[in-house]
Amino acid sequence: MFEQFDRNRSRFASVGVVSSLPGELIDSIWVIIDLNLKGVIPLTNVLTFDLVNRGGLVTMHFSQENSEVEMDIDLPFHYSNNYPKQVFAFDDGTRQTILLPSEIKQR
């Protein structure tokens, strides 16, 4: 059995994510996983992040299935209506990928 979201495994972002989010927001998801979630709560292999407009800045709202734990993380980046409303972080045991909702259904 492997540990979910071990930072020593390869990490990627899908083409859809890379084309719709700036790099600093993609990097922020990995930082949130490593510093705010990992070791604090048990993680499943699919994590959900909603991108919320809070006063013109991005707030990442974390949740996952079968867990009552949710968390908002305010980020110092300007929000854009062009950003996807939601992204997923997926760990298949070999690599970790940030995906759009439409892309996770293909896996």
Backbone as ProteinMPNN parsed JSONL, in Angstrom:
{"seq_chain_A": "MFEQFDRNRSRFASVGVVSSLPGELIDSIWVIIDLNLKGVIPLTNVLTFDLVNRGGLVTMHFSQENSEVEMDIDLPFHYSNNYPKQVFAFDDGTRQTILLPSEIKQR", "coords_chain_A": {"N_chain_A": [[0.841, -1.187, 0.0], [0.442, 2.272, -0.681], [1.347, 5.599, 0.318], [-0.891, 8.262, 0.203], [-0.43, 11.089, -1.853], [2.362, 11.507, -1.544], [5.111, 13.529, -1.459], [7.369, 12.832, -2.85], [6.796, 11.558, -5.2], [6.203, 11.778, -8.766], [4.827, 14.797, -10.05], [2.226, 16.44, -11.786], [0.408, 18.641, -14.02], [-2.551, 18.75, -15.875], [-3.029, 19.382, -19.419], [-5.3, 20.945, -19.8], [-5.549, 22.213, -17.296], [-3.106, 23.604, -17.126], [-3.464, 25.368, -19.23], [-5.496, 26.953, -18.283], [-5.041, 27.985, -15.751], [-2.813, 30.09, -13.898], [0.687, 29.424, -13.294], [1.458, 29.921, -10.592], [-0.855, 29.414, -9.131], [-1.282, 26.715, -9.631], [1.056, 25.662, -8.471], [0.479, 26.434, -5.864], [-1.541, 24.678, -5.103], [-0.157, 22.265, -4.74], [1.488, 23.061, -2.623], [-0.43, 23.579, -0.638], [-1.419, 20.977, -0.273], [0.929, 19.708, 0.7], [1.673, 21.26, 2.995], [-0.635, 21.988, 4.455], [-2.469, 19.89, 4.479], [-1.416, 17.192, 4.238], [-0.513, 14.749, 6.544], [-2.075, 15.945, 8.422], [-4.785, 15.36, 8.062], [-6.391, 12.275, 7.069], [-5.89, 11.428, 3.701], [-7.665, 10.893, 0.664], [-7.445, 9.414, -2.644], [-8.346, 11.299, -4.416], [-8.613, 14.685, -4.403], [-10.521, 17.613, -3.911], [-10.626, 20.891, -5.127], [-12.13, 23.906, -4.957], [-12.236, 26.938, -6.69], [-12.587, 30.053, -5.454], [-13.954, 33.306, -5.552], [-12.957, 35.733, -3.499], [-13.342, 38.734, -2.501], [-11.99, 39.627, -4.765], [-9.666, 38.192, -4.746], [-8.109, 34.916, -4.854], [-9.535, 32.168, -3.23], [-8.931, 28.952, -2.135], [-10.983, 26.257, -1.802], [-10.965, 23.375, -0.057], [-12.002, 19.98, -0.222], [-13.045, 16.532, 0.193], [-14.308, 13.338, -0.854], [-16.344, 11.387, 1.376], [-15.54, 12.587, 3.738], [-15.836, 14.875, 6.377], [-14.271, 17.015, 6.712], [-13.391, 20.173, 5.689], [-11.768, 22.948, 4.143], [-10.768, 26.33, 3.83], [-8.44, 28.183, 2.035], [-6.904, 31.146, 1.815], [-5.443, 32.929, -0.81], [-2.819, 35.023, -2.166], [-3.415, 35.89, -4.77], [-4.833, 37.374, -7.668], [-8.223, 36.904, -8.58], [-9.805, 35.436, -11.42], [-12.535, 35.423, -13.633], [-12.244, 33.679, -15.664], [-10.962, 31.453, -14.726], [-11.154, 27.943, -13.967], [-13.919, 26.639, -12.128], [-13.491, 24.561, -10.457], [-11.002, 22.161, -9.566], [-9.272, 19.013, -9.555], [-7.046, 17.081, -7.552], [-5.29, 14.239, -8.241], [-4.124, 11.088, -7.262], [-2.521, 8.351, -8.412], [-0.93, 6.46, -7.316], [1.485, 6.232, -8.526], [2.003, 8.6, -9.867], [1.057, 12.042, -9.498], [-1.577, 14.187, -10.36], [-2.986, 17.27, -11.356], [-6.194, 17.989, -12.353], [-8.878, 19.009, -14.552], [-12.456, 18.911, -13.947], [-13.735, 17.69, -16.18], [-11.674, 16.184, -17.215], [-10.994, 14.228, -15.344], [-12.861, 12.263, -15.523], [-12.08, 10.839, -17.666], [-10.122, 9.147, -16.82]], "CA_chain_A": [[0.0, 0.0, 0.0], [1.23, 3.489, -0.79], [0.841, 6.769, 1.033], [-1.465, 9.233, -0.724], [0.192, 12.399, -2.048], [3.755, 11.556, -1.099], [5.757, 14.565, -2.278], [8.503, 12.279, -3.597], [6.349, 11.018, -6.486], [6.094, 12.757, -9.844], [3.643, 15.649, -10.013], [1.921, 17.037, -13.078], [-0.868, 19.312, -14.233], [-3.039, 18.422, -17.213], [-2.984, 20.461, -20.404], [-6.431, 21.824, -19.513], [-5.235, 23.011, -16.11], [-2.009, 24.512, -17.473], [-3.958, 26.409, -20.125], [-6.549, 27.764, -17.663], [-4.595, 28.53, -14.466], [-1.39, 30.488, -13.857], [1.581, 28.507, -12.582], [1.495, 30.116, -9.142], [-2.017, 28.752, -8.528], [-1.006, 25.277, -9.697], [2.039, 25.399, -7.412], [-0.178, 26.624, -4.565], [-2.272, 23.453, -4.756], [0.816, 21.31, -4.182], [1.908, 23.582, -1.316], [-1.551, 23.334, 0.285], [-1.405, 19.542, 0.045], [2.11, 19.371, 1.499], [1.808, 21.991, 4.26], [-1.876, 22.154, 5.19], [-3.302, 18.69, 4.497], [-0.639, 15.974, 4.462], [-0.15, 14.539, 7.938], [-3.074, 16.575, 9.291], [-5.984, 14.537, 7.908], [-6.201, 11.197, 6.094], [-6.235, 11.869, 2.349], [-8.041, 9.903, -0.34], [-6.643, 9.613, -3.847], [-8.892, 12.416, -5.187], [-8.876, 15.867, -3.591], [-11.266, 18.62, -4.659], [-10.328, 22.288, -4.821], [-12.979, 24.903, -5.613], [-11.619, 28.262, -6.747], [-13.626, 30.98, -5.023], [-13.616, 34.732, -5.59], [-13.169, 36.357, -2.206], [-12.839, 40.106, -2.543], [-11.087, 39.807, -5.893], [-8.519, 37.29, -4.612], [-8.459, 33.5, -4.915], [-9.596, 31.29, -2.074], [-9.06, 27.539, -2.496], [-11.811, 25.507, -0.856], [-10.617, 21.96, -0.119], [-12.893, 18.941, 0.305], [-12.856, 15.218, -0.408], [-15.426, 12.437, -0.59], [-16.364, 10.607, 2.609], [-14.887, 13.323, 4.816], [-16.519, 16.102, 6.781], [-13.262, 18.056, 6.809], [-13.269, 21.122, 4.579], [-10.851, 24.009, 4.535], [-10.552, 27.436, 2.907], [-7.102, 28.752, 2.095], [-6.845, 32.405, 1.066], [-4.19, 33.106, -1.526], [-2.593, 36.427, -2.526], [-3.464, 36.009, -6.224], [-6.077, 37.93, -8.175], [-9.176, 35.958, -9.148], [-10.302, 35.714, -12.771], [-13.721, 34.644, -14.004], [-11.818, 32.689, -16.659], [-10.441, 30.274, -14.047], [-12.16, 26.901, -13.74], [-14.537, 26.726, -10.798], [-13.059, 23.428, -9.641], [-9.977, 21.25, -10.068], [-9.019, 17.847, -8.713], [-5.707, 16.508, -7.461], [-5.48, 12.801, -8.327], [-2.921, 10.299, -6.996], [-2.759, 6.973, -8.847], [0.058, 5.603, -6.686], [2.749, 6.405, -9.231], [2.161, 10.033, -10.118], [-0.035, 12.898, -9.032], [-1.937, 15.095, -11.434], [-4.096, 18.194, -11.161], [-7.063, 17.823, -13.514], [-10.187, 19.633, -14.602], [-13.502, 17.892, -13.769], [-13.979, 16.949, -17.426], [-10.535, 15.305, -17.487], [-10.904, 13.118, -14.399], [-13.775, 11.223, -15.99], [-11.374, 10.075, -18.697], [-9.125, 8.27, -16.177]], "C_chain_A": [[0.884, 1.248, 0.0], [0.56, 4.614, -0.004], [0.35, 7.794, 0.023], [-0.674, 10.541, -0.692], [1.546, 12.532, -1.358], [4.487, 12.522, -2.025], [6.947, 14.058, -3.081], [8.094, 11.624, -4.916], [6.223, 12.146, -7.499], [4.772, 13.504, -9.764], [3.495, 16.38, -11.336], [0.654, 17.868, -12.993], [-1.269, 19.007, -15.669], [-2.912, 19.63, -18.136], [-4.116, 21.453, -20.143], [-6.178, 22.732, -18.332], [-4.159, 24.042, -16.444], [-2.501, 25.657, -18.361], [-5.011, 27.308, -19.484], [-6.17, 28.378, -16.321], [-3.138, 28.975, -14.548], [-0.583, 29.513, -12.991], [1.57, 28.673, -11.081], [0.281, 29.496, -8.448], [-1.849, 27.233, -8.552], [-0.016, 24.899, -8.596], [1.411, 25.51, -6.034], [-0.961, 25.387, -4.148], [-1.325, 22.431, -4.148], [1.29, 21.759, -2.797], [0.811, 23.339, -0.272], [-1.582, 21.864, 0.696], [-0.267, 19.23, 1.005], [2.113, 20.006, 2.883], [0.533, 22.044, 5.096], [-2.683, 20.867, 5.35], [-2.542, 17.434, 4.895], [-0.203, 15.87, 5.92], [-1.127, 15.158, 8.919], [-4.368, 15.773, 9.263], [-5.667, 13.392, 6.951], [-6.686, 11.667, 4.722], [-6.634, 10.681, 1.482], [-7.211, 10.167, -1.593], [-7.19, 10.713, -4.751], [-9.254, 13.545, -4.224], [-9.544, 16.914, -4.469], [-10.884, 20.006, -4.178], [-11.254, 23.174, -5.641], [-12.235, 26.228, -5.579], [-12.716, 29.29, -6.53], [-13.092, 32.409, -5.105], [-13.967, 35.332, -4.234], [-12.514, 37.729, -2.245], [-11.845, 40.351, -3.657], [-9.836, 38.945, -5.837], [-9.011, 35.841, -4.608], [-8.467, 32.896, -3.516], [-9.765, 29.873, -2.608], [-9.871, 26.863, -1.401], [-11.537, 24.023, -1.067], [-11.746, 21.107, 0.444], [-12.512, 17.623, -0.35], [-14.034, 14.336, -0.023], [-15.216, 11.696, 0.715], [-15.6, 11.271, 3.747], [-15.681, 14.588, 5.11], [-15.553, 17.286, 6.853], [-13.243, 18.882, 5.526], [-12.406, 22.273, 5.071], [-10.797, 25.068, 3.442], [-9.152, 27.987, 3.129], [-7.091, 29.993, 1.209], [-5.46, 32.559, 0.453], [-4.038, 34.555, -1.987], [-2.629, 36.683, -4.035], [-4.833, 36.516, -6.656], [-6.924, 36.844, -8.836], [-9.567, 36.4, -10.556], [-11.528, 34.839, -13.03], [-13.399, 33.587, -15.056], [-11.256, 31.425, -16.02], [-11.534, 29.21, -13.953], [-12.701, 27.04, -12.317], [-14.0, 25.655, -9.864], [-11.944, 22.674, -10.35], [-9.825, 20.108, -9.071], [-7.537, 17.54, -8.692], [-5.906, 15.003, -7.336], [-4.145, 12.098, -8.14], [-3.207, 8.851, -7.382], [-1.751, 5.991, -8.251], [1.428, 5.694, -7.32], [3.047, 7.871, -9.465], [0.908, 10.754, -9.647], [-0.293, 13.949, -10.095], [-3.073, 15.994, -10.998], [-4.881, 18.21, -12.465], [-8.304, 18.691, -13.409], [-11.245, 18.551, -14.398], [-13.755, 17.071, -15.028], [-12.867, 15.961, -17.731], [-10.476, 14.109, -16.552], [-11.819, 11.975, -14.813], [-13.118, 10.336, -17.032], [-10.397, 9.07, -18.091], [-9.727, 6.999, -15.708]], "O_chain_A": [[1.95, 1.262, 0.616], [-0.634, 4.568, 0.291], [1.075, 8.158, -0.903], [-0.301, 11.029, 0.375], [1.834, 13.523, -0.687], [4.48, 12.343, -3.243], [7.48, 14.791, -3.914], [8.957, 11.181, -5.673], [6.146, 13.319, -7.135], [3.732, 12.923, -9.452], [4.461, 16.864, -11.926], [-0.082, 17.802, -12.008], [-0.43, 19.006, -16.57], [-2.712, 20.756, -17.682], [-3.918, 22.663, -20.25], [-6.553, 23.904, -18.36], [-4.283, 25.213, -16.088], [-2.012, 26.782, -18.257], [-5.388, 28.323, -20.07], [-6.91, 29.213, -15.801], [-2.321, 28.316, -15.191], [-1.115, 28.873, -12.083], [1.661, 27.685, -10.352], [0.379, 29.092, -7.29], [-2.229, 26.548, -7.602], [-0.23, 23.926, -7.873], [1.772, 24.759, -5.128], [-1.039, 25.08, -2.959], [-1.656, 21.798, -3.146], [1.473, 20.933, -1.903], [1.105, 22.936, 0.853], [-1.75, 21.545, 1.873], [-0.475, 18.558, 2.016], [2.513, 19.361, 3.852], [0.606, 22.136, 6.322], [-3.5, 20.764, 6.266], [-2.97, 16.696, 5.782], [0.403, 16.794, 6.463], [-1.024, 14.925, 10.123], [-4.979, 15.53, 10.304], [-4.776, 13.517, 6.111], [-7.771, 12.238, 4.604], [-6.031, 9.611, 1.551], [-6.361, 11.058, -1.594], [-6.563, 11.036, -5.76], [-10.097, 13.377, -3.343], [-9.179, 17.083, -5.632], [-10.826, 20.267, -2.977], [-11.177, 23.195, -6.87], [-11.668, 26.598, -4.551], [-13.656, 29.389, -7.319], [-11.938, 32.681, -4.773], [-15.14, 35.424, -3.872], [-11.307, 37.871, -2.049], [-10.952, 41.188, -3.521], [-9.03, 38.959, -6.767], [-10.193, 35.582, -4.383], [-7.539, 33.085, -2.729], [-10.639, 29.619, -3.437], [-9.499, 26.89, -0.228], [-11.84, 23.476, -2.128], [-12.366, 21.455, 1.449], [-11.755, 17.594, -1.32], [-14.678, 14.556, 1.003], [-14.088, 11.412, 1.118], [-15.071, 10.587, 4.624], [-16.137, 15.278, 4.198], [-15.978, 18.427, 7.034], [-13.096, 18.349, 4.426], [-12.326, 22.535, 6.271], [-10.781, 24.737, 2.257], [-8.735, 28.226, 4.262], [-7.252, 29.894, -0.007], [-4.442, 32.348, 1.113], [-5.04, 35.244, -2.179], [-1.954, 37.587, -4.527], [-5.857, 36.14, -6.087], [-6.412, 35.984, -9.553], [-9.647, 37.594, -10.842], [-11.545, 33.658, -12.682], [-14.21, 32.695, -15.305], [-11.088, 30.417, -16.708], [-12.716, 29.545, -13.867], [-12.0, 27.508, -11.419], [-14.04, 25.802, -8.643], [-11.937, 22.56, -11.575], [-10.199, 20.223, -7.904], [-6.846, 17.717, -9.696], [-6.605, 14.539, -6.436], [-3.152, 12.456, -8.774], [-4.038, 8.194, -6.755], [-1.72, 4.822, -8.637], [2.423, 5.281, -6.723], [4.174, 8.333, -9.29], [-0.145, 10.153, -9.433], [0.635, 14.528, -10.659], [-4.016, 15.544, -10.347], [-4.319, 18.417, -13.541], [-8.727, 19.062, -12.314], [-10.968, 17.378, -14.651], [-13.97, 15.863, -14.936], [-13.099, 14.984, -18.443], [-9.951, 13.064, -16.936], [-11.555, 10.822, -14.47], [-13.553, 9.206, -17.256], [-9.891, 8.21, -18.813], [-9.028, 6.155, -15.147]]}, "name": "protein", "num_of_chains": 1, "seq": "MFEQFDRNRSRFASVGVVSSLPGELIDSIWVIIDLNLKGVIPLTNVLTFDLVNRGGLVTMHFSQENSEVEMDIDLPFHYSNNYPKQVFAFDDGTRQTILLPSEIKQR"}
